[in-house]
């Protein structure tokens, strides 16, 4: 098969399309003919190299994928027929440990992410456990399906399962033009919340408004915590969704009402912010960390997608051999939503 691989960490120039042997599936796995694969910031971090994480090289990136079942292991349910159109859950859990049994799949002792702990979806073929694929309804195309799983499952788990957002609450979503941001806006609106969206351009804010955000904040022009204070009569929002990290952390805490919740699933600008602990204990704030999600989170969010209540936001689609340009676009933050590759 053809796959995008890298042999050394570095900039997007280390990525190249190569021939590599087809994956060999185990008895409980399926082989997917990939029709679309979406990018995530995780891909960039892994390509650059993450301290403390050693990838066997060469490596194939890519967590998100949709495609067609091309082969299956002997223990796979025969109802999952060859030729079935499927979408992949990128989080692999054992389903048996105390965390999985409690519905906390992201805490699984053996949790793996497709494209990080396994070879990924920037390829013509991908192998995954059969438990990690879900048949697609005919009305949902491969591109939109591939753009959904990681960011929507992450946002759903963070906001619904762990953050327990409720109708009538005010929710501030930072990096509103990102994959997680566009998912978070929709999920908050689905839950009946008023959404404050912060982004760095007028165009991104306009599009965030189209998704249902009511208060739009350009953080290159105004301090978002000041806007929140003004718009809420100095009360603050109930929930902040912050996956930026160091650059926004202090203002996120300031934006919360007493007893509010800061939900975080990432730290793209840095992971060591300066924090005045008095803001947390005196104002009785809750900080909720979340990574990926459980199989139930994946199933629930995909059910909402299949029903047309949530939608992938795809900025552009590129062929697999233009993967370096796709990475450059994502790194430069010139996109609203997702970038999707077509093998």
N, C-alpha and C positions, 0 to 999 in steps of 0.2 A: 504494500500500500504506500501511498504518499502521505507524509506527515511533516508538519513544521516542528523542527527540533533545534535545540541549542546545546553546544558542547562546553561552553564556558559562560559564566555570568557576565553581564555587561549591558550596553544600550540595545536598542531594538535591532541594531545591525548584526547581533549574534544569532538572530532567528533565520533559519533557512529551510526551504522545502526540499525534502530528501525522500529517497526510497528506503523503506525499513520493513522488516518481516511483519506479516499479519499477526495480530494478537491470537494467542491460543487460549480458548475459554476453558474454565473448570466446569464441573458437573452442575453447579448451581448458577452459572453465569450465562449471559446472552451476548452475542456479537451484534453490534449496531452498525449499520451502514449510515454514516453521519450525513445528514442533509443540511444541517446548520449548526454552528457553534458560536456562542456569544463570549465576548471578552468581559473580564472583571479586573478590578484593580489588583486582586490577588495575583493575577498573571504577571503583572508588572513587578510586584514585589519579589516574586519567585525568580523572575528573569534577572533582576538586579542582584539578588542574593539577600537572604534574611539571616542575620546573625543567630546562630543556634540551630538553624535548620540546614541539614545537608541533603541535597538531592543527588540521587544516582544519575550521573550524566553519561550519555546524552539524555535529554528529557523532553517530553511532549507536554505542553501546557494545555489548559482549557478545562473548565469545570462544567460548563453548560452545553447541552447537546440535545438535538432531536434527530430522529431518523427512522429507519426501518429495521426490524428484526431480521437479520440475515442467517443466524445460526443460534442454537441453544444447546445447553448441556442436558444430559440425560435425566437430571432431577428437576428440571424446569417444568412447571405446569404446562401441559399440552394446550391449554386454552390460550396461552401466549403463542400464537401461531406465527410461523415464518411469514414475513411480509407485513406484520402488524406495524402501524405507525405509532411511535412512542416518543415520550419525553423522558429525560433522565433526571432523577433526584441525585444531585452531586454529593450528598452526604451519606457515607456508608457507615452504618452502625450494626452492632451484633444482634440487637433485638432481644437480648437475654439478661444483660447485667442489671444491677439495681437501678441505674439511671435510665436505661431503656424501658424497664418495667414501670418506672414512674412517669413515663412520657417525656423524659428529659434526654432526648436522643443526642443532642449536641454535647452532652456530658459523658457519653459512652466511653468506657475505658479503652476501646479499640477504634474510636472514631477516626475515619479517614475522609479526605476530600478528594474527589476525582480531579486529576490534574495537578495535585500537590503530592499526595502520598501514593498515587497511582499514575500511570501514563494517561494523558488527557485527550481532549476532544478536537484539538487542532489536527485532525487526521481524517482519512477516508473511512477508517474503521475504529470502533471503540468497544472495549469489553467492560461490562459492569455486572454486578449481581442482578439476577432477575428481579429481586425484590425492589430494585431501584428504578424500575421503569414503569411508566403508567401509559396505557393506551390513549391515543389522541382522538378526539372527535373529529369528524371530517371537516367541520367548518373552521378548525384552527390550523393555520399554516405552519410549516416548519420554522420559518424565521421568527414569528412571534413566539412560538412554543420555546425555542432555544433561548430567547431573551428573558424568560420568566424565572426559572427555578432558583438560582442562588440568591438573587437580590430580593425577590418576593418572599421566598421562604424565610430568609434572614429578617426582613422587615416584619413579616407576620409573627414569627416567634418572638421577636423583640417587643413588638407593640401589643399584640393580642394575648399571646400565651404568658409572657413574662411581665410586660408593662401594664397589662389589663386596662387599656384605654377604654373610656366609657363615653356614651353619647352626652353631648353638652360640654365636653371638656375642650379647652384650648390647647392645641398641639403646635409647637414650633418645629419645623423641619429645616435643618441646615443642609447646605449643598443640594438644594432642591432640584437641580438639573442632573444629578447623578442617577445611576441605576437604583440604588437604595432610596434616594430622595424621591424619585418619581413613583416608586412603589409605596413609600411611606405616606405620601400625600393621598394617594388613592385609598389606602387602607384606613387612614384616619377619617376620610370622608365617608367611607363605607360604614364606619363605626358611629357616624353621626357627630363627629367633632368639627370645631372650627379650626381651620389650618392657617398658620402663619408660615410663609415660605421665604427663606433667605437664599439669595444667589448673587452672583457677581455681574450679571448683565441684564439689560432691559428685556432682551429677547427671551432669556431663560425664565425670567419672572412672568412674562406674558404667557408663556407656555405652561408654567406652573399654575397660573390663573385659569387656564383652559382645563386643567385637571381638577379644579375645584378649590384651590387655595384662595382665601379671601383677603388676607393681609399680606402684601408683597413688600419685601425689604431688600434693597440693593445694598449689600454690606460694603461696597466700595464708596458709597455715598453717605450712609448713615450707620451708626453703631446699632447693631440689631437689638441689644439689650435695652437701649434707650427707646427704640421704637416700641418694643414690647411694653415697657413701662407706660409710655404714652397711650397706647391703644387699650391697655387693660386698667387704666386708672391707678397705676402703680401696684396693682395686685400681683401681676406676673402670670405666666401660663402654667397650666397644670403639668404639661409634659414637654420636654425638649428631646428631640431625636438628633444626636450629635455623633457622627462617625468621622469628624475631622480631627479632633484631638487637641493637641497643644495650642494651636492658634485660636481656638474658640472656647476652650474649656471654662475659663473664668467667667466669660460673658454668658455662657450657657447656665452656669450656676446662678448668676445674678438675674437671669430671665425668669427663674422659677418662682412661683408663689410659695408661701410657707407650706411645707409638707409635700411639695411637688416632686416629680420623678424625672431624673435625667437618664435617658436610655442610650446606651452606647454599644456599637458593634464593630468599631474600628477606630483607627487613629492615623489617617493618611498624612497629617501634617506633623506628626511626632507623638510619642507615647509617654512623655515625662513632663506634663504641665505643672506649673507652680499652683498649688491649691491652698487657700486659706481655710483650714478646717473649721473655723468658726462659722463660715457660711453654711457648712453642712450640719453641724450639731445644733447650733442655735436656731436655725430655721427648719430643722428636722427634715432635711431633704433625703430622698431615696436615690441612690445610684444603682442602676440595674445594668449589669453587663450581659451581653448575649452574643452567641456565636452560632451561625447556621440555624438548625432547627431539627425537630424530630420528624419521623415518617408521617406522623399525624399532622404536623404543621404543613408538610409538603402536600399531603392529600387535601387538607382543608383549603389551602390557598389555590391549588389547581382546580378544585371544585368551583371556586368563585370565578376563576379565569374561564373555565369551560362554560359557565353560565352567563358570561359576558359582563360580570360586575367589576372585574379588574382587567386591565389591558397592558400589554407590553408597550413600551415606548422605544421605538427603534430609530436611532438617528440616521444610520446608514448601513448598507450591506456591501461588503467587499469580498473579492475572491481570496481564497486561501493564500495565494502567492503574494498578496499585498498585505500580509500580516504585519510587516514592519511599519507600514503607514498606519494601520489600525492602532498599533501600540502608540505611535507618535500622537495620533489624534486624542486618544484617551489620556495620555500623560499631559497634553497641553490644555486639557479641559475645554476643548472646542466642540464638545458634543453635548446633546441633551438626550439623556436616556442611554440606550445601548448601541454598541457596535457589534455587528454580526458577520461572521465569516461563512462563506459557502465553499465547501471542498470541491 
